[in-house]
């Protein structure tokens, strides 16, 4: 590994940490106790959706790259 690899890994870890903090903030605000509870609420959204939600999420994630 070179310096660039280490910097890329560090940036990835920073993004993971930021994501975890965002998830935890929503969980606290909505009084959600577990990731399992989140999945139970998200799955129906994706199953019932006409793919526009899925497309919106994918577009949002692509913009973050």
Wavefront OBJ file of the C-alpha trace (Angstrom):
o trace
v 0.000 0.000 0.000
v 1.150 3.457 -0.764
v 0.251 6.844 0.679
v -2.632 7.291 -1.755
v -4.147 3.945 -0.720
v -3.995 4.931 2.938
v -5.661 8.271 2.191
v -8.432 6.539 0.211
v -9.042 4.111 3.074
v -9.098 6.970 5.586
v -11.645 8.841 3.449
v -13.797 5.718 3.184
v -13.721 5.286 6.954
v -14.704 8.935 7.392
v -17.682 8.442 5.084
v -18.737 5.317 6.976
v -18.538 7.206 10.266
v -20.588 10.082 8.831
v -23.190 7.629 7.556
v -23.453 5.879 10.897
v -23.912 9.227 12.660
v -26.708 10.176 10.238
v -28.457 6.844 10.715
v -28.171 7.119 14.491
v -29.589 10.655 14.435
v -32.677 9.485 12.541
v -33.024 6.472 14.821
v -32.892 8.706 17.913
v -35.344 11.216 16.456
v -37.819 8.498 15.478
v -37.120 6.392 18.580
v -36.095 3.415 16.461
v -34.267 0.815 18.518
v -32.586 -1.426 15.936
v -31.460 -1.777 12.343
v -33.967 -4.616 12.078
v -36.742 -2.100 12.821
v -35.416 0.192 10.091
v -35.393 -2.667 7.585
v -38.942 -3.591 8.548
v -40.036 -0.056 7.661
v -37.921 0.355 4.520
v -38.701 -2.931 2.793
v -42.409 -2.166 2.262
v -41.515 1.235 0.751
v -39.280 -0.410 -1.816
v -41.713 -3.257 -2.527
v -44.742 -0.994 -3.049
v -42.914 1.716 -4.944
v -43.181 2.025 -8.702
v -39.373 2.167 -8.871
v -39.300 5.954 -8.515
v -38.119 5.715 -4.901
v -35.459 3.194 -5.880
v -34.342 5.448 -8.740
v -34.299 8.467 -6.419
v -32.133 6.646 -3.865
v -29.738 5.449 -6.575
v -29.475 8.969 -8.051
v -28.856 10.404 -4.573
v -26.103 7.894 -3.901
v -24.503 8.522 -7.311
v -24.345 12.260 -6.554
v -22.417 11.538 -3.329
v -19.549 9.840 -5.210
l 1 2 3 4 5 6 7 8 9 10 11 12 13 14 15 16 17 18 19 20 21 22 23 24 25 26 27 28 29 30 31 32 33 34 35 36 37 38 39 40 41 42 43 44 45 46 47 48 49 50 51 52 53 54 55 56 57 58 59 60 61 62 63 64 65
